[in-house]
Amino acid sequence: MKKTIAIIISLITTILILSSSTVSAIEKMSYEQRDAIFDDWFNNYSLKTYTTDDWEYGTTINEIYSAIEIDDEGDPELLAYEMVYEITGYRNKNATNVVIPSSIDGKKIYSVIRPTFETSKNIKKVTYSNGIKEVDVETFENHKKLQEVILPTSIRYIGSEAFHNCKNLKKVTLPNNVFIYSGAFKNCVKLKNLNFKGTAKYDKDPEILTVTSDISKEAFANCVKLEKIKLEIEGIERKAFYNCKSLSKVTFKNAKKSPYIAKNAFKNTKKGIKFVVKNKKVAKQLKKQLKNKKSGVKNAKILIGKKVVYQNING
């Protein structure tokens, strides 16, 4: 599902514009060029639906914003339009293991929009193929049989409540540097295994805005069985791991700085939770974050490897 200008503006408080040393590879289109692309799509593609044995798909217009330039109102500069393909429906209602393709009939798939799996409630495992850019809002909300999700390095963001209330979801594989919006995994009460993998970087993708936080508010709230996580991220918003009562160990893979940690990010996690970091510099920064931001931790410890460097931290 593509982001409109209104949505971009509503999210502007989370956006950090890249430094001017970054060079965008996207050339700005003129108004006439953009209008021509939009008109071509509207007149020739907008109402067309394509089908295969399993999938229904169509087209939409994707808006590409600058990671450097801003417009007169202080918002990211709209650079270009592009027509992209998105999956709109899944025809196999009884499937239990689904691999979402990154191309159909030779056409690259950009995203999978929300209604696609509304009638496919038997899915236990879903794998997004590498090349798909985003997980739409509420895509798998209330899929009670879903147990495992695998997302590739190409995924840029996971929409709000994308997996909300997936009460049997136990295992999730995520790429590094993905932005997780509010409530994406909220109430996934059986989620125990959370792995961040991949090497995709925001600052190497001119179509993506660098953001101040990677895990938004309540993203994993009430995941009461989540025990251990490994993260390489910029920040954690408020109540991101609220009421994760079993969470006992958090490993930050960042070597240069501690992630930003907002208020109550770890409230109601396990007393004595351990935070493992790379070095003393990050440990010192993290201690300040946990205390000053009222993170919600109680008697937390910070370790470098297996060595405790700070303990009895309350925030």
Backbone as numpy.savetxt, mean C-alpha at the origin, in Angstrom:
# Nx Ny Nz CAx CAy CAz Cx Cy Cz
-8.41 1.28 -9.94 -9.27 2.48 -9.94 -8.39 3.70 -9.94
-8.60 4.53 -10.86 -7.71 5.67 -11.03 -8.01 6.78 -10.06
-6.98 7.50 -9.68 -7.12 8.62 -8.75 -7.52 9.87 -9.50
-8.60 10.48 -9.12 -9.01 11.75 -9.72 -8.29 12.89 -9.03
-8.43 14.08 -9.62 -7.79 15.26 -9.04 -8.30 15.50 -7.63
-9.58 15.27 -7.40 -10.15 15.50 -6.07 -9.52 14.60 -5.04
-9.27 13.35 -5.40 -8.66 12.42 -4.45 -7.21 12.82 -4.19
-6.51 13.21 -5.24 -5.13 13.64 -5.06 -5.05 14.81 -4.10
-5.96 15.78 -4.28 -5.95 16.94 -3.40 -6.25 16.55 -1.97
-7.19 15.61 -1.77 -7.55 15.20 -0.42 -6.42 14.48 0.29
-5.48 13.95 -0.49 -4.36 13.24 0.11 -3.09 14.09 0.19
-3.22 15.37 -0.15 -2.02 16.18 -0.30 -1.24 16.32 1.00
-1.92 16.18 2.14 -1.22 16.30 3.42 -0.26 15.15 3.66
-0.41 14.06 2.91 0.50 12.93 3.07 1.63 12.94 2.06
1.67 13.95 1.21 2.62 13.94 0.09 3.86 14.78 0.39
4.99 14.24 0.12 6.25 14.98 0.21 6.84 15.05 -1.19
6.90 16.26 -1.74 7.42 16.41 -3.10 8.92 16.10 -3.13
9.32 15.36 -4.13 10.72 14.99 -4.27 11.60 16.21 -4.48
12.86 16.06 -4.17 13.80 17.16 -4.33 13.97 17.51 -5.80
14.42 18.74 -6.06 14.53 19.22 -7.44 15.63 18.52 -8.21
16.45 17.74 -7.52 17.51 17.02 -8.21 16.97 15.81 -8.97
15.71 15.39 -8.62 15.11 14.26 -9.31 14.58 14.73 -10.65
14.86 14.00 -11.70 14.43 14.39 -13.04 13.31 13.46 -13.49
12.17 14.03 -13.81 11.05 13.22 -14.27 11.28 12.79 -15.71
10.95 11.51 -15.99 11.10 10.99 -17.35 9.82 11.19 -18.16
8.79 11.73 -17.52 7.53 11.95 -18.21 7.49 13.38 -18.76
7.29 13.50 -20.06 7.21 14.82 -20.68 5.80 15.36 -20.55
5.68 16.61 -20.14 4.37 17.20 -19.92 3.63 17.38 -21.24
2.38 16.93 -21.25 1.55 17.09 -22.44 0.88 18.45 -22.44
0.60 18.95 -23.62 -0.18 20.17 -23.75 -1.65 19.83 -23.46
-2.44 20.87 -23.20 -3.87 20.65 -23.01 -4.49 19.98 -24.23
-4.03 20.36 -25.40 -4.57 19.79 -26.63 -4.26 18.29 -26.73
-3.02 17.91 -26.35 -2.65 16.50 -26.40 -3.47 15.67 -25.42
-3.65 16.23 -24.19 -4.45 15.52 -23.20 -5.90 15.37 -23.67
-6.44 16.46 -24.21 -7.82 16.42 -24.70 -7.97 15.38 -25.81
-6.96 15.27 -26.67 -7.02 14.32 -27.78 -7.06 12.88 -27.26
-6.23 12.59 -26.24 -6.22 11.25 -25.66 -7.55 10.94 -24.99
-8.06 11.91 -24.23 -9.33 11.70 -23.54 -10.45 11.52 -24.55
-10.49 12.34 -25.58 -11.56 12.26 -26.58 -11.51 10.92 -27.31
-10.30 10.46 -27.65 -10.15 9.17 -28.33 -10.67 8.04 -27.45
-10.30 8.09 -26.17 -10.79 7.06 -25.24 -12.31 7.12 -25.11
-12.84 8.32 -24.91 -14.29 8.48 -24.69 -15.09 8.01 -25.91
-14.61 8.34 -27.08 -15.36 8.04 -28.30 -15.19 6.60 -28.78
-14.04 5.98 -28.48 -13.74 4.69 -29.08 -13.57 3.52 -28.10
-13.36 3.82 -26.81 -13.05 2.73 -25.88 -13.89 2.72 -24.59
-14.41 3.85 -24.18 -14.94 3.98 -22.82 -16.07 3.02 -22.50
-16.88 2.66 -23.46 -18.03 1.79 -23.21 -17.79 0.34 -23.61
-16.58 0.02 -24.03 -16.29 -1.32 -24.49 -15.86 -2.22 -23.33
-16.39 -3.43 -23.31 -15.99 -4.46 -22.35 -15.47 -5.66 -23.11
-14.34 -6.18 -22.67 -13.72 -7.34 -23.31 -13.84 -8.53 -22.36
-14.01 -9.73 -22.90 -14.18 -10.91 -22.05 -13.31 -12.06 -22.52
-12.89 -12.87 -21.55 -12.26 -14.17 -21.81 -13.06 -15.19 -21.00
-12.57 -16.41 -20.93 -13.28 -17.43 -20.16 -13.41 -17.02 -18.69
-12.37 -16.37 -18.15 -12.37 -16.03 -16.72 -12.57 -14.55 -16.43
-12.17 -13.67 -17.35 -12.05 -12.26 -16.99 -12.91 -11.34 -17.85
-13.30 -10.24 -17.26 -13.87 -9.11 -17.97 -12.95 -7.91 -17.73
-12.69 -7.14 -18.78 -11.81 -5.99 -18.60 -12.18 -4.88 -19.56
-11.72 -3.68 -19.21 -12.01 -2.52 -20.03 -10.89 -1.51 -19.91
-11.19 -0.25 -20.24 -10.16 0.79 -20.23 -10.58 1.95 -19.35
-9.61 2.73 -18.97 -9.87 3.98 -18.27 -8.71 4.93 -18.54
-8.84 6.16 -18.09 -7.78 7.15 -18.26 -7.01 7.29 -16.96
-5.71 7.11 -17.03 -4.83 7.29 -15.88 -4.18 8.66 -15.95
-4.17 9.36 -14.82 -3.56 10.68 -14.75 -2.17 10.56 -14.13
-1.17 11.11 -14.79 0.21 11.04 -14.32 0.62 12.40 -13.77
1.04 12.41 -12.51 1.41 13.65 -11.84 2.92 13.76 -11.67
3.40 14.96 -11.62 4.83 15.20 -11.44 5.25 14.91 -10.02
6.45 14.36 -9.87 7.04 14.15 -8.56 7.86 15.36 -8.12
7.94 16.37 -9.00 8.77 17.55 -8.72 7.96 18.83 -8.77
7.23 19.04 -9.86 6.58 20.31 -10.11 5.23 20.40 -9.42
4.86 21.61 -9.05 3.54 21.87 -8.49 2.85 22.94 -9.32
1.52 22.96 -9.26 0.79 23.95 -10.04 0.59 25.23 -9.22
-0.20 26.16 -9.75 -0.39 27.45 -9.10 -1.08 27.35 -7.75
-1.79 26.25 -7.51 -2.50 26.07 -6.25 -1.69 25.24 -5.26
-0.46 24.91 -5.64 0.41 24.15 -4.74 0.20 22.65 -4.79
-0.53 22.15 -5.77 -0.79 20.73 -5.92 0.16 20.12 -6.95
0.35 18.81 -6.92 1.22 18.17 -7.93 0.75 18.48 -9.34
1.68 18.78 -10.20 1.37 19.18 -11.57 0.94 17.96 -12.39
-0.21 18.08 -13.04 -0.68 17.03 -13.93 0.14 17.06 -15.22
0.83 15.96 -15.50 1.72 15.93 -16.65 1.08 15.35 -17.91
0.36 14.25 -17.72 -0.08 13.53 -18.92 -1.27 12.63 -18.61
-1.96 12.24 -19.67 -2.98 11.20 -19.62 -2.44 9.97 -20.34
-2.91 8.81 -19.91 -2.65 7.59 -20.66 -3.86 6.67 -20.52
-4.17 5.98 -21.58 -5.24 4.99 -21.52 -4.66 3.68 -21.02
-5.30 3.09 -20.01 -4.81 1.83 -19.45 -5.96 0.84 -19.35
-5.58 -0.43 -19.23 -6.57 -1.50 -19.11 -6.71 -1.92 -17.64
-7.95 -2.20 -17.25 -8.21 -2.64 -15.88 -9.21 -3.79 -15.90
-9.01 -4.73 -14.99 -9.94 -5.85 -14.86 -11.17 -5.38 -14.10
-12.34 -5.72 -14.62 -13.60 -5.26 -14.03 -14.48 -6.40 -13.52
-14.16 -7.64 -13.91 -14.99 -8.75 -13.46 -14.27 -10.08 -13.55
-14.67 -11.02 -12.68 -14.11 -12.38 -12.66 -15.28 -13.34 -12.82
-15.20 -14.24 -13.79 -16.34 -15.06 -14.18 -16.39 -16.43 -13.51
-15.33 -16.78 -12.79 -15.28 -18.08 -12.11 -15.68 -17.91 -10.65
-16.93 -18.11 -10.36 -17.46 -17.85 -9.01 -17.01 -18.88 -7.99
-16.55 -20.05 -8.45 -16.20 -21.13 -7.53 -14.71 -21.28 -7.30
-13.90 -20.42 -7.88 -12.44 -20.55 -7.77 -11.98 -20.37 -6.32
-10.96 -21.13 -5.94 -10.38 -21.00 -4.60 -8.97 -20.44 -4.63
-8.28 -20.59 -5.76 -6.91 -20.10 -5.91 -6.85 -19.26 -7.19
-6.62 -17.95 -7.05 -6.70 -17.04 -8.19 -5.35 -16.36 -8.43
-4.87 -16.42 -9.65 -3.71 -15.65 -10.08 -4.22 -14.58 -11.03
-4.06 -13.32 -10.63 -4.55 -12.21 -11.44 -3.50 -11.88 -12.49
-3.82 -11.96 -13.76 -2.81 -11.77 -14.81 -2.42 -10.31 -14.98
-1.18 -10.09 -15.39 -0.72 -8.73 -15.67 -0.92 -8.35 -17.13
-1.38 -9.30 -17.94 -1.76 -9.00 -19.32 -2.84 -9.99 -19.76
-3.74 -9.50 -20.60 -4.80 -10.33 -21.17 -4.88 -10.00 -22.65
-4.83 -11.03 -23.46 -4.88 -10.83 -24.93 -3.82 -9.84 -25.39
-2.66 -9.87 -24.75 -1.58 -8.97 -25.13 -1.69 -7.56 -24.60
-2.71 -7.29 -23.80 -2.91 -5.94 -23.25 -2.48 -5.93 -21.78
-1.62 -4.99 -21.42 -1.11 -4.90 -20.05 -2.20 -4.42 -19.11
-2.32 -5.10 -17.99 -3.33 -4.75 -16.99 -2.71 -3.84 -15.93
-3.33 -2.68 -15.77 -2.84 -1.70 -14.80 -3.38 -1.96 -13.40
-4.66 -2.32 -13.30 -5.28 -2.48 -11.99 -6.47 -3.42 -12.07
-6.99 -3.76 -10.90 -8.19 -4.58 -10.76 -9.16 -3.78 -9.90
-10.32 -3.42 -10.43 -11.19 -2.52 -9.68 -12.13 -3.27 -8.75
-12.71 -2.56 -7.84 -13.44 -3.10 -6.69 -14.48 -4.17 -6.99
-15.38 -4.03 -7.97 -16.44 -5.05 -8.09 -15.99 -6.41 -8.59
-14.72 -6.53 -9.00 -14.26 -7.72 -9.72 -14.59 -9.02 -9.01
-14.38 -9.09 -7.70 -14.53 -10.36 -6.98 -15.73 -10.38 -6.04
-16.71 -9.53 -6.27 -17.85 -9.44 -5.37 -18.65 -10.74 -5.30
-18.69 -11.50 -6.37 -19.45 -12.75 -6.37 -18.56 -13.98 -6.25
-17.28 -13.78 -5.97 -16.34 -14.92 -5.85 -15.89 -15.02 -4.41
-16.72 -15.58 -3.58 -16.48 -15.59 -2.14 -15.78 -16.85 -1.65
-15.38 -17.75 -2.57 -14.71 -18.98 -2.17 -13.19 -18.90 -2.26
-12.68 -17.74 -2.63 -11.24 -17.59 -2.84 -10.48 -17.74 -1.52
-9.46 -18.61 -1.54 -8.61 -18.82 -0.36 -7.22 -18.19 -0.55
-6.77 -18.11 -1.78 -5.45 -17.55 -2.05 -5.52 -16.71 -3.31
-4.92 -15.49 -3.25 -4.88 -14.63 -4.42 -3.47 -14.12 -4.64
-3.02 -14.18 -5.89 -1.69 -13.72 -6.26 -1.83 -12.68 -7.37
-1.32 -11.49 -7.13 -1.28 -10.46 -8.16 0.01 -10.66 -8.96
-0.09 -10.75 -10.27 1.10 -10.91 -11.11 1.90 -9.62 -11.16
3.21 -9.76 -11.32 4.07 -8.59 -11.39 3.75 -7.77 -12.64
3.57 -6.47 -12.42 3.18 -5.56 -13.49 1.92 -4.81 -13.13
1.07 -5.40 -12.31 -0.13 -4.70 -11.84 0.28 -3.64 -10.84
-0.32 -2.45 -10.93 0.17 -1.30 -10.18 -0.52 -1.06 -8.83
-1.77 -1.50 -8.67 -2.48 -1.10 -7.46 -3.56 -2.10 -7.06
-3.90 -2.08 -5.78 -5.02 -2.85 -5.24 -6.11 -1.83 -4.90
-7.25 -1.98 -5.51 -8.31 -0.99 -5.35 -8.94 -1.05 -3.96
-9.64 0.01 -3.59 -10.33 0.05 -2.30 -11.35 -1.07 -2.22
-11.42 -1.72 -1.04 -12.45 -2.71 -0.71 -12.48 -3.91 -1.67
-11.39 -4.18 -2.38 -11.39 -5.23 -3.39 -11.80 -6.58 -2.82
-11.24 -6.93 -1.65 -11.55 -8.22 -1.04 -12.20 -8.05 0.34
-12.81 -6.93 0.58 -13.46 -6.71 1.87 -14.50 -7.80 2.15
-14.45 -8.34 3.39 -15.41 -9.36 3.85 -15.30 -10.68 3.11
-14.15 -10.96 2.51 -13.92 -12.28 1.92 -13.47 -13.22 3.05
-14.42 -13.89 3.64 -14.18 -14.63 4.89 -13.33 -15.88 4.69
-13.21 -16.40 3.45 -12.43 -17.61 3.22 -11.00 -17.32 2.77
-10.69 -16.07 2.49 -9.36 -15.72 2.01 -8.32 -15.96 3.10
-7.24 -16.69 2.75 -6.22 -17.06 3.72 -4.84 -16.50 3.39
-4.56 -16.29 2.12 -3.21 -15.84 1.75 -3.27 -14.85 0.59
-2.42 -13.80 0.68 -2.34 -12.78 -0.37 -0.88 -12.57 -0.72
-0.56 -12.60 -2.01 0.80 -12.36 -2.49 0.77 -11.19 -3.46
1.54 -10.13 -3.13 1.59 -8.94 -3.96 3.02 -8.72 -4.46
3.19 -8.36 -5.72 4.53 -8.21 -6.32 5.12 -6.83 -6.10
6.35 -6.65 -6.55 7.05 -5.37 -6.37 6.44 -4.24 -7.19
5.65 -4.57 -8.18 5.06 -3.52 -9.02 3.90 -2.79 -8.33
3.34 -3.37 -7.28 2.21 -2.74 -6.59 2.67 -1.45 -5.93
1.95 -0.34 -6.21 2.32 0.97 -5.68 1.55 1.31 -4.41
0.28 0.92 -4.37 -0.48 1.18 -3.15 -1.59 0.16 -2.97
-2.02 0.01 -1.71 -3.13 -0.85 -1.35 -4.23 0.06 -0.82
-5.38 0.06 -1.46 -6.44 0.99 -1.15 -7.10 0.76 0.20
-7.83 1.75 0.66 -8.52 1.69 1.94 -9.44 0.47 2.01
-9.32 -0.27 3.11 -10.18 -1.41 3.42 -10.13 -2.49 2.34
-9.01 -2.57 1.63 -8.89 -3.55 0.55 -9.10 -4.98 1.03
-8.61 -5.28 2.25 -8.75 -6.62 2.82 -9.44 -6.56 4.20
-10.20 -5.52 4.41 -10.89 -5.32 5.68 -11.83 -6.50 5.97
-11.76 -6.98 7.21 -12.67 -8.04 7.67 -12.43 -9.38 6.98
-11.24 -9.61 6.47 -10.90 -10.94 5.95 -10.45 -11.76 7.17
-11.41 -12.34 7.84 -11.18 -12.90 9.18 -10.38 -14.19 9.19
-10.14 -14.80 8.03 -9.30 -16.00 7.97 -7.97 -15.75 7.26
-7.70 -14.50 6.94 -6.43 -14.17 6.29 -5.28 -14.37 7.26
-4.34 -15.24 6.89 -3.24 -15.61 7.79 -1.87 -15.15 7.30
-1.73 -14.98 6.00 -0.39 -14.69 5.47 -0.48 -13.67 4.34
0.38 -12.63 4.43 0.42 -11.58 3.41 1.86 -11.31 3.03
2.16 -11.31 1.73 3.47 -10.92 1.22 3.33 -9.59 0.51
4.08 -8.59 0.98 3.98 -7.23 0.46 5.30 -6.77 -0.13
5.27 -5.91 -1.16 6.52 -5.31 -1.63 6.98 -4.22 -0.70
8.27 -3.94 -0.69 8.76 -2.76 0.03 8.24 -1.50 -0.64
8.16 -0.43 0.14 7.82 0.89 -0.39 6.44 0.97 -1.03
5.53 0.17 -0.54 4.14 0.29 -0.96 3.42 1.15 0.07
2.49 1.98 -0.40 1.70 2.79 0.54 0.43 2.02 0.89
0.21 1.80 2.17 -0.96 1.05 2.64 -1.95 2.03 3.24
-3.10 2.17 2.63 -4.09 3.14 3.07 -4.89 2.63 4.27
-5.71 3.55 4.82 -6.38 3.31 6.09 -7.26 2.06 6.06
-7.12 1.27 7.12 -7.98 0.10 7.32 -7.78 -1.01 6.32
-6.67 -1.01 5.58 -6.47 -1.99 4.51 -6.57 -3.42 5.01
-6.01 -3.69 6.19 -6.05 -5.04 6.76 -6.74 -5.04 8.13
-7.56 -4.07 8.37 -8.23 -3.96 9.67 -9.14 -5.17 9.91
-9.10 -5.67 11.15 -9.92 -6.80 11.58 -9.56 -8.11 10.91
-8.33 -8.22 10.41 -7.84 -9.52 9.93 -7.32 -10.27 11.15
-8.22 -10.85 11.89 -7.93 -11.32 13.25 -7.04 -12.55 13.30
-6.84 -13.24 12.15 -5.97 -14.41 12.14 -4.63 -14.15 11.44
-4.40 -12.92 11.03 -3.15 -12.61 10.33 -1.96 -12.75 11.27
-1.06 -13.66 10.93 0.11 -13.92 11.78 1.41 -13.63 11.05
1.41 -13.78 9.75 2.65 -13.70 8.98 2.57 -12.52 8.03
3.41 -11.51 8.26 3.44 -10.31 7.42 4.86 -10.07 6.95
5.09 -10.21 5.66 6.42 -10.05 5.09 6.44 -8.95 4.05
7.40 -8.02 4.18 7.65 -7.00 3.16 8.83 -7.47 2.32
8.61 -7.57 1.02 9.68 -8.02 0.13 9.76 -7.12 -1.09
10.87 -7.27 -1.85 10.98 -6.51 -3.09 11.92 -5.34 -2.97
12.19 -4.71 -4.10 13.17 -3.63 -4.13 12.66 -2.39 -4.86
11.37 -2.34 -5.14 10.84 -1.17 -5.85 11.04 0.09 -5.02
11.44 1.18 -5.67 11.71 2.43 -4.96 10.87 3.56 -5.56
10.23 4.33 -4.70 9.44 5.46 -5.18 10.29 6.43 -6.01
11.50 6.71 -5.52 12.27 7.77 -6.16 12.86 7.36 -7.51
12.65 6.11 -7.91 13.08 5.68 -9.23 11.90 5.59 -10.20
10.74 5.96 -9.73 9.54 5.90 -10.57 8.97 7.30 -10.73
9.13 7.92 -11.88 8.70 9.30 -12.05 7.19 9.49 -11.99
6.42 8.39 -12.03 4.97 8.53 -11.99 4.44 8.57 -10.55
5.32 8.33 -9.58 4.85 8.18 -8.21 5.36 9.30 -7.33
4.51 9.82 -6.50 4.89 10.83 -5.51 5.45 10.15 -4.28
6.58 10.62 -3.81 7.09 10.11 -2.55 6.15 10.57 -1.43
5.82 9.68 -0.51 4.88 10.01 0.54 5.57 9.96 1.89
4.98 10.68 2.86 5.61 10.78 4.17 5.39 9.53 5.01
4.46 8.71 4.64 4.18 7.51 5.42 3.79 6.36 4.51
4.21 5.16 4.89 3.91 3.98 4.09 2.72 3.19 4.63
2.45 3.27 5.92 1.35 2.53 6.52 0.40 3.54 7.15
-0.79 3.64 6.61 -1.73 4.67 7.04 -2.51 4.23 8.27
-3.39 5.11 8.74 -4.08 4.89 10.02 -4.92 3.61 10.01
-4.79 2.86 11.12 -5.56 1.65 11.37 -5.37 0.59 10.29
-4.26 0.66 9.56 -4.05 -0.28 8.46 -4.10 -1.73 8.91
-3.55 -2.01 10.11 -3.55 -3.37 10.65 -4.24 -3.44 12.01
-5.10 -2.50 12.29 -5.78 -2.47 13.59 -6.57 -3.76 13.82
-6.48 -4.25 15.07 -7.23 -5.44 15.51 -6.75 -6.74 14.88
-5.54 -6.75 14.33 -4.94 -8.01 13.88 -4.35 -8.69 15.11
-5.19 -9.30 15.90 -4.85 -9.71 17.26 -3.86 -10.88 17.32
-3.64 -11.58 16.20 -2.70 -12.70 16.21 -1.37 -12.36 15.53
-1.26 -11.16 15.03 -0.01 -10.74 14.38 1.10 -10.67 15.42
2.17 -11.44 15.24 3.21 -11.59 16.26 4.50 -10.86 15.91
4.97 -11.02 14.67 6.26 -10.47 14.29 6.15 -9.84 12.90
6.82 -8.69 12.73 6.81 -8.04 11.42 8.20 -7.49 11.11
8.51 -7.45 9.82 9.74 -6.84 9.33 9.36 -5.75 8.35
9.87 -4.55 8.58 9.45 -3.40 7.80 10.65 -2.62 7.27
10.52 -2.13 6.04 11.48 -1.17 5.49 10.66 -0.04 4.91
10.32 0.94 5.73 9.32 1.94 5.38 9.74 3.32 5.87
9.01 4.33 5.42 9.26 5.71 5.84 8.53 6.06 7.12
7.32 5.52 7.32 6.58 5.93 8.49 5.35 5.10 8.76
4.82 5.26 9.97 3.65 4.53 10.44 2.68 5.52 11.04
1.47 5.59 10.50 0.48 6.55 10.97 -0.25 6.06 12.21
-1.12 6.92 12.76 -1.76 6.64 14.04 -2.62 5.38 13.99
-2.49 4.62 15.09 -3.25 3.39 15.30 -3.04 2.35 14.20
-1.92 2.43 13.50 -1.67 1.49 12.40 -1.68 0.05 12.89
-1.11 -0.18 14.09 -1.09 -1.53 14.66 -1.86 -1.57 15.98
-2.86 -0.73 16.10 -3.66 -0.65 17.31 -4.34 -2.00 17.63
-4.22 -2.39 18.88 -4.86 -3.60 19.38 -4.31 -4.88 18.75
-3.09 -4.82 18.25 -2.41 -6.05 17.82 -1.79 -6.67 19.07
-2.61 -7.34 19.82 -2.26 -7.75 21.18 -1.12 -8.75 21.26
-0.86 -9.46 20.18 0.21 -10.47 20.20 1.51 -9.96 19.61
1.51 -8.72 19.10 2.70 -8.20 18.44 3.84 -8.02 19.44
4.88 -8.82 19.28 5.98 -8.82 20.25 7.32 -8.42 19.65
7.42 -8.39 18.32 8.71 -8.06 17.71 8.51 -7.33 16.39
9.18 -6.18 16.27 9.15 -5.38 15.05 10.58 -5.14 14.60
10.92 -5.56 13.42 12.26 -5.36 12.88 12.21 -4.28 11.81
12.95 -3.19 12.05 13.07 -2.13 11.04 14.35 -2.37 10.25
14.19 -2.60 8.96 15.33 -2.90 8.10 16.05 -1.65 7.62
15.45 -0.46 7.89 16.08 0.80 7.49 17.44 0.94 8.17
18.46 1.26 7.41 19.80 1.39 7.97 20.18 2.84 8.27
19.46 3.81 7.66 19.88 5.21 7.78 19.08 6.01 8.79
17.79 5.70 8.94 16.99 6.49 9.87 15.79 5.69 10.37
15.30 6.12 11.52 14.09 5.52 12.07 12.88 6.01 11.29
11.89 5.15 11.08 10.67 5.63 10.44 9.91 6.58 11.37
9.12 7.45 10.78 8.21 8.29 11.55 7.15 7.41 12.19
6.87 7.64 13.48 5.86 6.86 14.18 4.85 7.82 14.81
3.59 7.70 14.41 2.56 8.61 14.87 1.94 8.14 16.20
1.08 8.98 16.74 0.44 8.73 18.03 -0.37 7.42 18.01
-0.16 6.63 19.06 -0.91 5.38 19.27 -0.69 4.35 18.17
0.39 4.49 17.43 0.67 3.53 16.35 0.75 2.10 16.87
1.28 1.94 18.11 1.43 0.60 18.69 0.64 0.44 19.99
-0.42 1.19 20.16 -1.20 1.09 21.39 -1.88 -0.28 21.49
-1.84 -0.84 22.69 -2.43 -2.15 22.97 -1.70 -3.29 22.27
-0.42 -3.09 22.01 0.41 -4.22 21.59 0.98 -4.87 22.84
1.75 -5.91 22.66 2.23 -6.68 23.80 3.20 -5.87 24.66
3.04 -5.94 25.95 3.96 -5.27 26.87 5.36 -5.84 26.70
6.35 -4.95 26.62 7.72 -5.39 26.42 8.06 -5.69 24.98
7.30 -5.14 24.05 7.54 -5.35 22.62 8.97 -4.98 22.26
9.59 -5.78 21.38 10.97 -5.57 20.97 11.02 -4.93 19.58
11.87 -3.91 19.46 12.14 -3.27 18.17 13.60 -3.53 17.82
13.83 -4.18 16.70 15.18 -4.53 16.27 15.59 -3.60 15.13
16.76 -2.96 15.27 17.23 -2.00 14.27 18.65 -2.35 13.83
19.16 -1.56 12.87 20.45 -1.87 12.25 21.65 -1.35 13.04
21.51 -0.17 13.66 22.68 0.44 14.28 22.27 1.40 15.39
23.26 1.94 16.10 23.01 2.80 17.25 22.32 4.11 16.85
22.67 4.64 15.68 22.05 5.88 15.21 20.55 5.70 15.07
20.13 4.63 14.41 18.70 4.37 14.22 18.03 4.07 15.55
18.75 3.37 16.43 18.21 3.05 17.75 17.89 4.32 18.54
18.79 5.27 18.51 18.59 6.53 19.23 17.41 7.31 18.65
17.32 7.36 17.33 16.20 8.04 16.69 14.87 7.37 17.03
14.88 6.04 17.01 13.66 5.30 17.30 13.19 5.51 18.73
14.13 5.54 19.66 13.78 5.78 21.06 13.02 7.10 21.20
13.50 8.12 20.54 12.85 9.43 20.58 11.46 9.36 19.96
11.34 8.65 18.84 10.04 8.50 18.19 9.03 7.79 19.10
9.46 6.73 19.73 8.56 5.95 20.56 8.08 6.72 21.78
8.96 7.56 22.33 8.60 8.32 23.54 7.84 9.59 23.21
8.37 10.37 22.31 7.82 11.71 22.07 6.51 11.70 21.31
6.28 10.69 20.52 5.07 10.64 19.71 3.93 9.90 20.41
4.15 9.49 21.67 3.13 8.76 22.42 2.63 7.57 21.61
3.56 6.73 21.26 3.28 5.61 20.36 2.36 4.56 20.96
2.29 4.53 22.30 1.44 3.56 22.96 2.16 2.34 23.48
3.48 2.26 23.26 4.22 1.09 23.74 4.39 1.14 25.26
4.54 -0.05 25.87 4.77 -0.16 27.31 5.98 -1.06 27.56
6.98 -0.48 28.24 8.21 -1.21 28.57 8.87 -1.82 27.33
8.85 -1.07 26.25 9.43 -1.55 25.01 10.95 -1.61 25.09
11.54 -2.45 24.25 12.99 -2.59 24.17 13.44 -2.31 22.74
14.63 -1.72 22.62 15.24 -1.53 21.30 16.54 -2.33 21.27
16.69 -3.15 20.25 17.84 -4.02 20.12 18.57 -3.76 18.82
19.87 -3.96 18.85 20.68 -4.05 17.64 21.09 -5.51 17.54
20.48 -6.21 16.60 20.65 -7.65 16.58 19.99 -8.27 17.81
20.78 -8.95 18.63 20.25 -9.55 19.85 20.61 -8.76 21.10
21.36 -7.67 20.90 21.82 -6.87 22.03 20.84 -5.75 22.35
20.38 -5.71 23.61 19.47 -4.66 24.04 20.27 -3.37 24.28
19.83 -2.28 23.64 20.51 -1.00 23.83 19.66 0.00 24.60
18.33 -0.14 24.54 17.40 0.68 25.31 16.26 -0.23 25.80
15.79 0.04 27.01 14.67 -0.76 27.52 13.77 0.08 28.40
12.62 -0.50 28.77 11.63 0.16 29.60 11.14 1.49 28.99
10.93 1.47 27.66 10.45 2.66 26.97 8.92 2.69 27.01
8.39 3.79 27.46 6.93 3.97 27.47 6.58 5.17 26.60
5.59 5.00 25.77 5.24 6.08 24.87 3.74 6.23 24.68
